[in-house]
């Protein structure tokens, strides 16, 4: 009991330091430690609350259904470049925590893959294989978008081009890199230097690190490309590194404490390999989703909150931010037709990009804003400031925030309270009057 009380005291002390000590009063090293602690706190909280469990289970089911068709397409492509044999080694590396059972699963899976001859498939069969690959990546994108609080997915054309490039060209690029590294390490120039103990030791350590670096690179590339939002390279690398380290740690743990247990093999008998494979797939997807969460929280670390992960806005704050956003866009446009990037807007408004996206949804629908042309995502006003009535903007935001709420008619309101709030709404309407964004701009210019 005393140890439990001490642990609670330590947790409370860490909580106070992480969330209540002002970051501006900290030095660079202490601030970095605080940010790291906050990211670990909210990520661990999400895991404990089971936020990623259902997503991981869904991805395991999808992976099991699509494993053979997807590998058939990838192997056919790799075969054309003569690097398909290395794919078996990578799959063995992935299933290494399963020990001997991992080798059996690899042999059986590759046996199924070899029977799926892509070259003799009809157009319908080939279309089905491609559809399976795209639907699998769509599931992954949906899970990543949920972590990044992105409400919309990619268009069909974008999904086709980007997912096919990731699913087909990604493995090819990895094996080409591994081939180049193997050639470089086996070259005559390095071969002559391998007699030196130091060079030999460095070469051995580099060879051991290559699989882990490739794994981190794969995770980072996924976190950078798959979410339908702008992910910084730094956030993707941090998430990829965390996922890579968790992968190594969990693989070692799985191999030593689960697979080597004779008790499990005795219980599941002939199904042991399949059960262990499903469990490892679940752990693997949980690691992937955790790394994605770390990338999200790292990119939004200035807005972290102990309760909800990243801060949320009240209805009043949403209304004020929407009006401020329109003022910024109109002001920039009046200064020479300039568009503002999402990054500029999030910095000026001091909100995460996900909250900005949420505010923009009703403004897009109401034809108040539109995206500019160019590679970077920019915003422009879709109409003049004089045609942006303040009360209409407020009504749009309120309707958007309350779109999933219970209808007031079904809530059985208390009549005196309802009448009071009707009076408050009427007072607000009269205060807004016929004012527009142009009136706010004139006040700002004065």
Helices and strands as residue ranges (DSSP letters): H 2-20, G 23-25, H 28-48, H 53-80, H 84-94, G 96-98, H 100-115, G 118-120, H 123-147, H 156-164, I 165-169, H 170-185, H 188-193, H 197-225, H 233-254, I 255-259, H 262-268, G 269-271, H 272-299, G 301-303, E 304-305, E 309-310, H 315-334, E 340-341, H 342-349, H 353-365, E 369-371, E 378-381, G 385-387, H 390-401, H 415-432, H 437-445
